[in-house]
């Protein structure tokens, strides 16, 4: 490895460019290559890199034409398994954007290959690293609310954005909304609850968005609203409330954790955390509020409330032996499995046991 960690960016769309803006803030990182079959995406991305870098259409060409130490993979979901194939088992450090894969078979294969991978393998779960969410999680772990019993996550947001080739309009390409979007929240559930899911029930459909869109004559088939309930092995219940036609919401994410001693809420992007201890019926409330700020530089480098910056910092620390791998391939696999269980549940109108998927 040279004095700098040499990065190749695989997939140079919106998320790829966000990663590059954040890598530009890391003094030990050097971008040496861009990989994407779409020339226009390459040119747009090159414009935000201080120096000219090598361009490649695919990973085999990259391997034959450029030395590098690490990759960040942000190509379309359905490409992850095949794109990662030539890199697995090498010394390359990999940050693979969520979801790990779109099918259970591919996710399991990648998680198995990661066990013997010689470099760092990290799955991109940015929501863990939003500063308000990180502070919220730390409060729960410190015992501030007592024994956690219920966890509720709400994301009310805008519809899926337009992607190159409109690949994100179809579940065959994304894994379905409950995988593509909600793997973030299923990962948060596992992290906060500290146990594995036992069963999943999801009621969801595509009711508002994309109704008039057609691609090659085909209508999109992705869920745009849902309620999902997850039962965990330790008795905790978790719920996800998703709406993707709520563009005007003040806070895109709201998370509430209720224990036997208190309730804790976090609101993003406002950054407010509200602590509400149990005081008994009709007693005066003792609510405490605090605000978690986000560094302006990190905030301006992406659209994930600073999370991409803080995750990249942790990834670079892991590469340099200064910290652990915090989001493993197994974490990525389990988040995908929960999303697929939710997709099956919504489609078949039934509770899905995680044992049906081998967990």
N, C-alpha and C positions, 0 to 999 in steps of 0.2 A: 504494500500500500504506500502511496506517495504521502507527502506531508498533508495533502488535502484528501478528503474522501470524494472520489470521482463518481458522479451520479449519471446514470442514463434514465431518462424519463420515457416510459412506454405508455403511449396514449397522451395526446397533447390537446385534448379538448378543455372544457371549462375547469374540470377538477385538476387536470394536469397543470394548467396555468396557475391555479391556486397553489399547488405544491411548489412550483418554480418561484413564485413571488416570496414564499416563505423560505425556500432554500437560499434565495438571494440574501436573506438576513442572517444566515449561519456562516460564520467566518471560516469554519473548517470544511465547508461543502463547496464542491466545484461541479458545475454541470458540464458534461463533456459530450453528451449525445441525446438526440431526440429520435423516438421511434414511433412512426405512425404512417399508415398507408395513404392518408389524405394530405395532399401537398398544402392545401390551404390552412389546415390546422397547424402544420409544421411552421409555415411562414408567420402565422399570427403569434405562435409561441416563441419563435426565435426573436421576435421584436421586443420581448421583455427580458431577454438574457443579455447581459452586458457585452459578451464576446460571441463571435461566431462559433457554432459547435457543429459536430458531424450530424448528418441526417440519415436515417435508415427507414426502410419500409416495413421491416419485420425483425424479429429477434435473431434468427439465424444470420442475417446480414450484419446485425450489430456484433454478434459474437466473432464473426470473421473480420470485422473492420475497425474495432475500437476497444481499447483497454478501459475497464471501469471496475469499480469496487462495489457499487450498490445500484439498485434500481428502485424506482417507485412506479408501480403498475396502476394506471388509472384508465385503462382501455375498457370498452364495453363489457358488462358483466359476463356475457356468454363466452367471451374470449379467454377468460382468466386461466382455465385449466390448460388449454393448448399453448397459450403464450408462456406460461410458467414452466411447462415441460422441460425445455432445454436448459433451464436455469437451476432446476432442482438437483440437489446433490453436489452442486458447485460451492465455491467459497463466497459467492455473491450474496450480499446482504439485500434482503427483499422487504419492501413495504408494499403489501398488496391491498389496494383499496377494497372496501366492502362492496358487495358481499364476496366471501371467499370464492364462491362458485354459484351456479344457478340450479344445479341438480345435486341430490344427496350423494350420488355415486361420485361425481367429480369432487365435491367437497371432502368426502371421505378419502379419496385418493390423494388429494393435496395434503390433507392433515397427516396421513400416513407417511408421505414422502418427506414432510417437514421434520419428522422425527430424526431423520438421518442427514438433514441438510447441514452443510458445514458452515454456513453463514447465519446471521440473524434472520429469522422469518417473523414478520410482524404484520398483523392484519389491521387495516386502517379503520378504527372505530372512534372517530373524532369526538363524538358526543361525550365520551368519558372526560375529555380534556377541556371542555368549556369551563372557564374558571368558576362561574357560579355553580355548575353541576358538580365540579370537583370538591368545592367547599361543602356543598350539601351532602355529598357522599361521606366526606370526612366527619361531619357532624353525626351522621347515623352510626358510623363505625365507632365513634367515641362513646356511644351509649346515651346521647343527648335525649333521645325519645324513648329510652327503655328498650324493651323487646319489640322489634319490628313485627307487625302483624299484617299490615295492608300497604300496598304500593300502587299508586295511580299515576299514570303518565298520560298527558294530553298533548298532542301536536295538532294544532289547527293552522293551516298554512295555505300557500298558493299551489296550483296544479304543477305537475311535472313540467319541467322546461323542455324546449325543443332541443334534440340532440342530433348529431350528424347521422344522416340516414334514418332518422326517426326510430332508432332501435328500441328506445325506452317505452314505446307505445304497446308492446306485446310481451306477455308473460313468458313466452318461450325464450325471449332474449334477456329478460330481467330476473327471472325466477318468480315473478309476480310482485305486486306492491309490498306484500307482507315480508318478502325477502329483500327486495331492492331497497325499500325505505325503512322498513321496520326492524331489520336486523339490528340497527343501532339501538332500538329500544329494548329488544329482547336481550341484547348484550348488557345493557344497563340493568335490566331486571336481575340477571344472574349475578352481576357484580354487586348490586346492592343487597339482594336477598341472601347471597352466600350459600345457595343450594341449587340443585338441578330441578328443572320442570318435570312434572309427572303427567299432566294432561293440559290440553289447550282447547278452548272453544272460541271460535271467531264467527261473528255475523258481519258480513261485508259484501259490497257490490260496487259496480261502476254505475252511479245513478245520475251524475251531473256532467262531469268532464268528458271531453273527447267524443261526445255522442254523434257529432256531425263530421268527424274526421274519418278519412278513408286512405289507406296506403296500399296501393296495388289492388284496390277493391275490397280490402279487408278492414274491418272495424276494430279499433283497439279493444283490449279485453282486460285492462288493469283496474283493480279496485281503487276507488277514490274516497271511500269512507268505510269505517269499520269500528266495531267494538271487539276487543279480544280479552278474554279472561284466562289467566294461567295459574294453575295450582302447583305449588312447589313442594318438594319432599319434606321440608321442615315445617309445613303447615301454613306458610305465608301465601297470601293470595295477591296477585298482581293484575292490573287492568291497563289496557292501552286504548285510548280514545283518539282515533285518527280521522281528520277531515281535511281533504285536499281541495276544498272550494271555500276556504275561510280566509281569503286574502287580506281582509282588513283587521285581523286580530292584532291587538297590541303586543301580546307575547305569543311567540310561535310555539314555545314549549313551556309546559307547566308540570311540575312533578310534586307529588305529595306522598310523604311517608308517615304512616300512623303507627305508633307503638303503644305499649300499655301505660306509658307515662306522659306522652306528648305527641303532637303532630308537627311536622316540619314540611314547609313548602318552598320551592324555588321557582322563579319566573325568569324566562329568557326570551328576549334579550335585556329586559330591564335590569337583571342582576340582583333583584331583591330576594332575600331569604327571610321567611316568616316562621317564627317559633311560637307554638301555642301549647303551653302545658295544660294538663287536665286540672281544672279548678273546682269541679263539682257544679251541680245544678244551681243556677242563679247567682253564683259567686262572681265577683268582678274579674274580668279577663286580665291576663298578664302577658299579652302578646308582645313579643320582642321582634324588632325588624332590624336588619342590617343590609348593607349594599356591598356587593362584590364588584369591584371595577376590573376592567380588562385593559391591559397596556394598549395604547393607541396604535403603536406600530404593528402589534400582532393583530389587532382588530381590523386594521386597514389592509392587511395582506391577504384577506380571504373573506368568505361569506359564512363561516362557521363559528362566529363569535370568538375568534382567537384560537380555537381548538387545534387547527392545523399546525400553527406555530408550536404550541406546547407539545403536541404529539411528536412532531418532527424532532424537537429538542430531546425528548425521551428516546426516540429511535436512534439518533446520533450518539447519545450516551451509551446505549446498548452496544452499538457497533464498536465503540472505543473501550468497552469493558468498564464503563463508569456507572452502569445501572442494569437492571434486569429487563428481559423481554416481558412487557406488561400485557400485551394482547397476542396470544399465541394462535397458531393454526387451529388448535383444538377449540379455542374460544370462537374463532370464525366459523368452524364447522357447526358448533352447537347453536349459534345464532341463526345460521342458515336452516338448521333442522327445525328450530322453533317457528321460523317463518314459513317453511314448507308445511308444517303441521297446521298453521293458521290458514294457509291457502286451501288445504284439503278440507278443513273444517268449514270454511265459508262456502266452498263449492258443494260439499256433500251434506251440509246442514246437520253436523253432528260433532260430538266431542271426539277429539283425537288423542289417544294415549301415546306418549312419546316412545313407549315400548314398541309401537307399531313401526317406528322408524329406526329401531335398534338402539334406543337410548334408555 
